[in-house]
């Protein structure tokens, strides 16, 4: 009798120790929580050890295309090289050197979002569990078009559905190949690993005039007028324009991207109101998005009239990420509701879906965007954004030519942000091409290519 009891206790202890081992694996699974965000580094040896118990699920694009999956215990990337390079920043690498989807969504891929009991049962039974299949909001084919549209320049392109916040495409150049990380593991190539679309901070140039315009309208200065003589003196310094634009109102100033107009209008507005408007559009905010780590865009309160003039036209110390620029265009297109950018479409275990996209409003800086929309549509129809025009749909946009100090004088980043005004194609876009020249000549036609492809694919 005693022996039987002893044997039962021993069995029980073994069961418990297995359970504790399971819990230990779970608890030592490396996780970093930052606010509501949850990071995992798959490169960590403990995670690799847990791969022995779990077959990680697949990463799919929104069309069901397999971007990363497990075959014969190996993780396999999309075989189409051109597409693989276009999505590499979104997917990330297996070494945890980038914050791609395999890091951001590791808890699903490795099944750590399932309840503890089912995990322990899995461990006790000794059967290899399978993680969740993660479907992303991106379309890899559209990402490929976005990367090609950058035409070999460093930079980024983002396309969003402005009603839902779903990121349909995101590309960052230069890129890297997650199947060939040797160079990076040896310490080189940092520039390629940065996802410029989400983390790259650029001077916004004239795309920032949209924020200045919003502040003017909000503060009863939408009727401001001036005459552009090609330059203006503010605080004893000269701010130049690309042309002598003559008499300008807000609509014409957006159409021509008139520096004189916006730097003078900002003096009427005052630094405080412009700063407040920028903050309402999520500048200077450490935003917490569930699916994405986005760099913090910067708008500093200007200390002098000259600095205020420059900051109102997107120079001075202004900085923005391409994703944020896309969100601003999306916000204007979506009647003032800025949707949180989303990358996670769904999570499924076999036929059971355990997570589905939930949309959220990230900010609501404006109650009425009808004027801004009209002025942006006008800028594409008649102004600096002409090369973004698409037959058959209404496109609105704003170009930007952001000056930066280069080795041989000033160089220019080429910008375009815009949208399609159409219920059937609720698309917003942002493109930045480093040192490519004017926004109207490079980024605008690049944005057109990406928007056209998006429509062709049914978005
Ligand atoms: Zn002008």
Boltz pocket constraint, residues with backbone or C-beta under 6 A from the ligand:
constraints:
  - pocket:
      binder: B
      contacts: [[A, 228], [A, 229], [A, 230], [A, 241], [A, 242], [A, 243], [A, 244], [A, 245], [A, 246], [A, 256], [A, 257], [A, 258], [A, 259], [A, 260], [A, 261]]
      max_distance: 6.0
